[in-house]
Amino acid sequence: MPESPTVGEIFKAKAVTDEQVNAAVDAYLAKPETDAHPIADGYVLDLGAAIAGHSWASQVVANRESSPSLKRGAVRTAILLARARKA
């Protein structure tokens, strides 16, 4: 696995579970400024940077008219595409 894999790559390798990804989504939606969320054993993710670095997700989250399910989906997508770092 690369030194700085995407969360999606870690997910495919079964090193992170669906529940862990959902917990990261919940953590971001509860506190968007979260910067060091443990995503999997030995990996952390800057949730705020992950969403800010994904233009579509950041637009959806900022739009008051976006439904909660659309926001969850956008945040989940941004998290899966974000690069985790070793803890």
C-alpha positions as CSV (number, residue, x, y, z in Angstrom):
1,M,0.0,0.0,0.0
2,P,1.3,3.5,-0.8
3,E,2.8,5.7,2.0
4,S,-0.2,8.0,1.9
5,P,-3.1,5.9,0.5
6,T,-6.6,7.2,-0.1
7,V,-9.2,6.1,2.3
8,G,-10.8,4.3,-0.6
9,E,-7.6,2.3,-1.1
10,I,-7.6,1.4,2.6
11,F,-11.3,0.5,2.3
12,K,-10.6,-1.8,-0.6
13,A,-7.8,-3.5,1.3
14,K,-10.4,-4.1,4.1
15,A,-8.2,-2.2,6.6
16,V,-11.1,0.3,7.2
17,T,-14.7,-0.7,7.6
18,D,-17.9,0.9,6.4
19,E,-18.7,1.7,10.0
20,Q,-15.4,3.6,10.4
21,V,-16.1,5.6,7.2
22,N,-19.6,6.4,8.5
23,A,-18.1,7.5,11.8
24,A,-15.8,9.9,10.0
25,V,-18.8,11.3,8.0
26,D,-20.7,11.8,11.3
27,A,-17.7,13.4,12.9
28,Y,-17.3,15.9,10.1
29,L,-21.0,16.7,10.1
30,A,-20.9,17.3,13.8
31,K,-17.7,19.3,13.9
32,P,-16.4,20.4,10.4
33,E,-13.1,21.7,11.8
34,T,-12.0,18.2,12.9
35,D,-8.4,17.9,11.8
36,A,-7.1,14.5,13.0
37,H,-9.8,11.8,12.9
38,P,-8.5,8.3,13.3
39,I,-9.9,6.5,10.2
40,A,-8.3,3.1,10.5
41,D,-5.7,1.4,12.6
42,G,-2.5,3.5,12.2
43,Y,-4.1,6.1,9.9
44,V,-5.6,9.5,10.6
45,L,-7.5,11.9,8.3
46,D,-7.8,15.7,8.4
47,L,-11.6,15.8,7.8
48,G,-11.8,19.5,7.3
49,A,-9.1,19.5,4.7
50,A,-10.6,16.4,3.0
51,I,-13.9,18.2,2.4
52,A,-12.3,21.6,1.6
53,G,-10.1,19.9,-1.0
54,H,-13.0,18.4,-2.8
55,S,-14.8,21.2,-4.6
56,W,-18.2,19.5,-5.1
57,A,-18.4,18.3,-1.5
58,S,-17.5,21.7,-0.1
59,Q,-20.1,23.3,-2.3
60,V,-22.8,20.8,-1.3
61,V,-22.0,21.2,2.4
62,A,-22.1,25.0,2.2
63,N,-25.4,25.1,0.4
64,R,-28.3,25.5,2.9
65,E,-30.7,23.9,0.4
66,S,-28.7,20.7,0.2
67,S,-30.6,17.8,1.8
68,P,-29.0,15.9,4.7
69,S,-28.6,12.8,2.6
70,L,-26.9,14.7,-0.2
71,K,-24.5,16.3,2.3
72,R,-23.7,12.8,3.8
73,G,-23.0,11.4,0.3
74,A,-20.8,14.3,-0.7
75,V,-18.8,14.1,2.6
76,R,-18.4,10.3,2.2
77,T,-17.2,10.7,-1.3
78,A,-14.6,13.4,-0.3
79,I,-13.4,11.2,2.6
80,L,-13.0,8.1,0.4
81,L,-10.9,10.2,-2.1
82,A,-8.8,11.9,0.6
83,R,-5.3,10.7,1.5
84,A,-4.9,9.4,5.0
85,R,-1.6,9.8,6.8
86,K,0.1,7.4,9.2
87,A,-0.5,8.1,12.8
